[in-house]
Amino acid sequence: MKHKVLLSLLLLILWSGLTHAQKAVDTYKNPTAAADTIQIKGLIIIKAKNDKGRSSYKFYSDTAYARNKLKKNLQTRFFVFDVGFNNYIDRSDYSGATYVNYFDGQTQNTLINSKAAYTYSAVGLATLAPRSPGEPLTPSEFKLITGKSININIWLIEQRLNITKHKLNLLYALGLEMNNYRYARSITYKPGYPTTIVRDTVNFSKNKLFAEYVTVPVMLNFNSNPARPSRAFQASFGVTGGYLLKSRTKQISEERGKVRKTDDFNLNKWRFGLASELGYGPVKLYANFALTALHDYGLQQYPFSIGIRLNGF
């Protein structure tokens, strides 16, 4: 009888040991079997207990999820966001505009009424931003506060089309570019025919120009590791085209309070430029550079923006 009991105990211990060994093997092969698991698309988050009984978290890339996505040649994402800063390269003819202002009134009127008044020449700049000979126009008048000149882009839809093994792709999108140009000086846009930019006597706590475009970028995209997005290096470069939807100025001061004006403010209706993206894993940076000037004539300023891209490929 004792032998049967001992034999039964030995069999029970052996069965228990084999069960624990199998669980250990299963856990090694699949860590999610012995822990709480959360999966967000291709990201696996495993919650477990360490030796001290404290909660610990581990993050894994689901390569099976990524490879399954690679079966589709066309991938789509919605609501990709950009957050960055604006500035511009200024190539306006300030010295020439100062020279034009030294002419007498009759000569100035003749120049302003000529075709040159609506170009990027010195006459065009003197037309857009007239100044007296004693107070010549300078580039510092259009200086921006870079940290407050915010660029926000919302790409309503972004698609990536496979060209070669998912490493070379065509990337394109449709969305809105919203650019804030925060001026450091007291200048004021005066709508009219033509628009003029004048020096103001008021000190503004906020003085900005806002321009919104509907934009379509088209880029070639290189992806070093399509099956492992979290360890992939990506680079994109291409062109972009946009159309001005609306523009306005906003000024805040003690003397006038809050003043908003809506007009085209001599801004170019069409915008063409270069678009680029650089990233590693989930971290992506973008940079855009306009090949068309911000204004239709006079000021020859070429805007650019740089920042972080969220929820992109």
C-alpha positions in Angstrom: 0.0 0.0 0.0 2.8 2.4 0.9 4.5 1.6 -2.3 1.4 2.5 -4.3 1.1 5.8 -2.4 4.7 6.6 -3.0 4.4 5.7 -6.6 1.3 7.9 -7.0 3.2 10.8 -5.3 6.2 10.4 -7.6 3.9 10.4 -10.7 2.2 13.5 -9.4 5.5 15.3 -8.8 6.8 14.2 -12.2 3.6 15.4 -14.0 3.7 18.7 -12.1 7.4 19.2 -13.1 6.7 18.4 -16.7 3.7 20.9 -16.7 5.9 23.6 -15.3 8.7 22.8 -17.7 6.2 23.0 -20.6 4.9 26.4 -19.3 8.5 27.7 -19.1 9.1 26.6 -22.7 5.9 28.3 -23.8 6.7 31.4 -22.0 10.1 31.5 -23.6 8.7 31.1 -27.0 5.7 33.4 -26.4 6.3 35.9 -23.5 2.7 37.1 -23.7 1.5 33.7 -22.3 2.7 34.5 -18.7 1.9 38.2 -18.5 -0.7 40.8 -19.2 -0.4 41.9 -22.9 -1.5 45.0 -24.7 -1.1 45.3 -28.4 -1.5 48.6 -30.3 -1.1 47.8 -34.0 2.5 46.7 -34.4 3.5 47.5 -30.8 3.3 44.8 -28.1 3.4 45.9 -24.4 4.0 43.2 -21.8 3.3 43.8 -18.1 5.0 41.3 -15.8 6.4 41.0 -12.2 10.1 41.2 -11.5 12.0 39.4 -8.7 10.9 42.0 -6.1 7.2 41.7 -7.1 7.2 45.1 -8.8 5.5 45.6 -12.1 7.7 45.8 -15.2 7.0 46.6 -18.8 8.6 45.4 -22.0 8.0 46.6 -25.5 8.3 44.5 -28.6 7.7 45.0 -32.3 5.2 42.6 -33.9 7.1 41.7 -37.0 4.2 39.4 -38.1 1.9 42.5 -38.1 4.4 44.5 -40.1 5.0 41.7 -42.6 1.3 41.2 -43.0 1.0 44.9 -43.9 3.6 44.5 -46.5 1.2 42.3 -48.5 -0.6 45.5 -49.4 1.1 47.7 -52.0 -1.0 50.7 -51.0 -1.1 51.8 -47.4 -3.2 54.7 -46.0 -3.1 56.8 -42.9 -5.5 59.6 -41.8 -4.8 62.7 -39.8 -1.0 63.0 -39.8 0.1 66.1 -37.9 3.1 68.4 -38.2 4.2 70.9 -35.5 7.1 73.2 -36.2 8.4 76.7 -36.8 8.4 79.2 -39.7 10.9 81.6 -41.0 12.0 82.9 -44.4 14.9 83.8 -46.6 14.7 87.5 -47.5 16.0 88.5 -51.0 14.2 91.8 -51.3 15.9 94.9 -52.8 16.0 97.2 -49.8 18.8 99.4 -51.0 17.1 100.0 -54.3 13.8 100.8 -52.5 15.6 103.4 -50.4 17.0 104.9 -53.6 13.5 105.2 -55.2 12.2 107.1 -52.1 14.7 109.8 -52.7 13.0 110.8 -56.0 10.6 113.7 -56.0 6.8 113.0 -55.8 6.2 113.3 -59.5 8.9 110.8 -60.3 7.7 108.4 -57.6 4.1 108.5 -58.9 5.4 107.8 -62.4 7.3 104.8 -61.1 4.5 103.5 -58.9 2.1 103.6 -61.8 4.4 101.7 -64.1 4.5 97.9 -64.6 7.6 97.7 -62.4 5.5 98.6 -59.4 4.1 95.0 -59.4 7.4 93.1 -59.6 10.1 92.1 -57.1 12.1 95.1 -58.2 13.0 98.1 -55.9 10.0 100.0 -57.3 7.7 97.1 -56.4 9.1 97.0 -52.8 8.7 100.8 -52.5 5.1 100.4 -53.7 4.3 97.7 -51.1 6.2 99.3 -48.2 6.6 103.0 -48.9 8.9 104.9 -46.6 10.2 108.5 -46.3 13.7 109.3 -47.5 14.7 110.0 -43.9 13.5 106.7 -42.6 14.6 104.1 -45.2 13.2 100.6 -45.4 15.3 97.9 -43.7 15.2 94.1 -43.5 14.9 94.3 -39.7 11.3 95.6 -40.1 10.1 92.2 -41.1 12.1 90.2 -38.5 10.2 87.3 -37.1 10.0 85.9 -33.6 11.0 82.4 -34.6 9.8 80.7 -31.4 6.3 82.1 -31.8 6.1 81.7 -35.6 4.3 78.4 -35.5 3.7 76.0 -38.4 0.9 73.4 -38.0 0.0 71.1 -40.8 -2.9 68.6 -40.8 -2.7 65.9 -43.5 -6.2 64.6 -43.8 -5.0 61.6 -45.8 -1.5 60.2 -46.5 -0.8 57.2 -48.8 2.4 55.2 -49.5 2.6 53.2 -52.7 5.1 50.4 -53.1 7.5 50.8 -56.0 10.3 48.3 -55.2 10.2 45.7 -52.3 8.6 48.4 -50.0 12.0 50.0 -49.7 11.3 52.5 -52.4 7.9 54.1 -52.3 5.8 57.0 -53.6 4.5 59.1 -50.7 1.7 61.6 -51.2 -0.8 63.4 -49.1 -3.6 66.0 -49.1 -4.0 68.5 -46.2 -3.9 72.0 -44.8 -0.7 74.0 -44.1 -1.3 76.7 -41.4 1.5 79.3 -41.1 1.9 82.0 -38.5 4.4 84.7 -39.0 4.9 86.6 -35.7 6.5 90.0 -36.3 9.0 91.4 -33.8 8.4 95.0 -35.1 5.4 97.3 -35.2 4.3 97.0 -38.8 0.8 97.0 -40.1 -0.7 95.6 -43.3 -3.3 98.0 -44.8 -5.7 96.3 -47.2 -6.4 98.3 -50.3 -5.5 98.8 -54.0 -2.7 98.3 -53.6 -2.0 96.7 -50.2 0.7 98.7 -48.2 2.8 97.8 -45.2 3.4 100.8 -42.9 5.3 101.5 -39.7 2.9 101.8 -36.8 3.1 104.0 -33.7 1.7 101.4 -31.4 3.7 98.7 -29.5 1.9 95.4 -30.1 2.1 92.5 -27.7 1.1 90.3 -30.6 1.5 91.1 -34.3 1.1 88.3 -36.7 0.2 87.3 -40.3 -1.6 84.0 -40.8 -1.8 82.1 -44.1 -3.5 78.8 -44.7 -3.0 76.7 -47.8 -4.6 73.5 -49.2 -1.5 71.5 -50.1 -0.5 68.3 -52.0 3.1 67.0 -51.4 4.5 64.2 -53.6 7.7 62.5 -52.5 9.9 59.5 -53.1 10.4 57.6 -49.9 13.2 55.2 -48.9 12.6 52.7 -46.1 15.7 50.7 -44.9 13.7 48.0 -43.0 10.0 47.7 -44.0 9.5 44.6 -41.8 10.8 46.4 -38.7 9.3 49.9 -38.7 10.7 50.6 -35.2 14.2 50.1 -36.4 13.9 51.5 -39.9 15.6 54.6 -41.3 13.4 56.6 -43.6 14.1 59.5 -45.9 11.7 61.3 -48.3 12.2 64.1 -50.8 9.9 65.7 -53.3 7.8 68.6 -54.3 4.8 70.3 -53.0 2.0 72.5 -54.4 -0.6 74.6 -52.6 -3.3 77.2 -53.0 -4.0 80.0 -50.5 -7.4 79.5 -48.8 -7.4 82.4 -46.4 -5.1 84.9 -44.7 -5.5 87.4 -41.9 -3.6 89.6 -39.5 -4.1 89.8 -35.8 -2.8 92.6 -33.6 -3.1 93.1 -29.8 -2.2 96.3 -28.0 -3.3 98.3 -25.0 -4.4 101.2 -27.2 -6.5 99.3 -29.7 -7.2 96.1 -28.0 -7.6 93.0 -30.3 -7.8 93.8 -34.1 -8.3 91.2 -36.8 -8.3 92.0 -40.5 -9.0 89.5 -43.3 -7.6 90.1 -46.8 -5.2 88.5 -49.3 -2.6 91.1 -48.2 -0.7 90.8 -51.5 0.1 87.1 -50.8 0.8 84.7 -53.6 -2.3 82.6 -54.4 -0.1 79.7 -55.5 2.7 78.1 -53.6 5.3 75.6 -54.9 8.3 74.2 -53.1 10.4 71.3 -51.9 9.3 68.9 -49.2 11.4 66.4 -47.2 11.2 64.0 -44.3 13.8 62.2 -42.2 13.3 59.7 -39.5 14.3 56.7 -37.5 11.6 54.5 -36.1 8.7 56.6 -34.7 10.7 59.8 -34.6 10.3 61.9 -37.8 11.4 65.4 -38.8 10.0 67.4 -41.7 11.3 70.4 -43.6 9.6 72.4 -46.4 11.1 75.2 -48.5 9.0 77.4 -50.8 10.3 78.2 -54.3 7.7 80.9 -54.7 7.8 84.1 -52.7 5.3 84.7 -49.9 4.1 88.0 -51.5 2.9 88.5 -55.0 5.3 91.5 -55.6 7.6 93.8 -53.6 8.8 91.6 -50.8 10.8 88.7 -52.1 10.7 86.4 -49.1 10.9 82.6 -49.4 9.3 80.8 -46.4 10.6 77.6 -44.9 9.4 75.4 -42.0 10.9 72.7 -39.9 9.5 70.5 -37.2 8.2 67.1 -35.9 5.8 64.8 -37.8 3.3 62.8 -35.8 1.5 59.6 -36.9 3.3 59.4 -40.2 4.6 56.3 -41.9 
